[in-house]
Amino acid sequence: MQMTIFVLPISMLLFFVLFFGIGFILNMLLKMSWIMAMIYPFIAILIIDRVRFSQYFIDALASFNDLINRFSHLAIADILIISSGFIGAIAAGFTIKLLRKKGYYMF
């Protein structure tokens, strides 16, 4: 599917906001500032790869080879969108740390 120039910035913004929001809520509830930044690589793998999660334990070599193959064939737009989600997760960690430092202790 061809991505237009208008879809890319909107997709990047949506991924940023989505993972910022999820990360902010998880950080607030679990009191761990970087939980979403640590979980995000696994979420990105689940988004990119088409292998079932159990296959990583059953047939690890083929699953990881397929994952590496998929990573190497990602388009620039896909890399930008996935990266913006990771930046959103990191921004949520920095925001929570800043708010706690300024005296706003959530939950």
FENVEN-V147043 format. One record per pair of residues at least 24 apart in sequence whose C-alpha atoms are under 8 Angstrom apart, sorted by the first residue. I is the first residue (numbers start at 1). J is the second residue. If there is no record, write none. Layout:
BEGIN
[[I | J] [I | J]]
END
This chain:
BEGIN
[[8 | 77] [8 | 81] [11 | 81] [12 | 80] [12 | 81] [12 | 82] [12 | 84] [12 | 85] [13 | 84] [15 | 81] [15 | 82] [15 | 84] [15 | 85] [15 | 88] [16 | 84] [16 | 85] [16 | 86] [16 | 87] [16 | 88] [16 | 89] [17 | 85] [17 | 88] [18 | 85] [18 | 88] [19 | 85] [19 | 86] [19 | 88] [19 | 89] [20 | 85] [20 | 88] [20 | 89] [20 | 90] [20 | 91] [20 | 92] [21 | 92] [22 | 89] [23 | 88] [23 | 89] [23 | 92] [23 | 93] [24 | 89] [24 | 92] [24 | 93] [24 | 95] [24 | 96] [27 | 92] [27 | 93] [27 | 96] [28 | 96] [28 | 106] [28 | 107] [29 | 106] [29 | 107] [33 | 92] [33 | 93] [33 | 94] [33 | 96] [33 | 97] [34 | 90] [34 | 93] [35 | 93] [36 | 89] [36 | 90] [36 | 93] [37 | 86] [37 | 89] [37 | 90] [37 | 93] [40 | 86] [40 | 89] [44 | 82]]
END
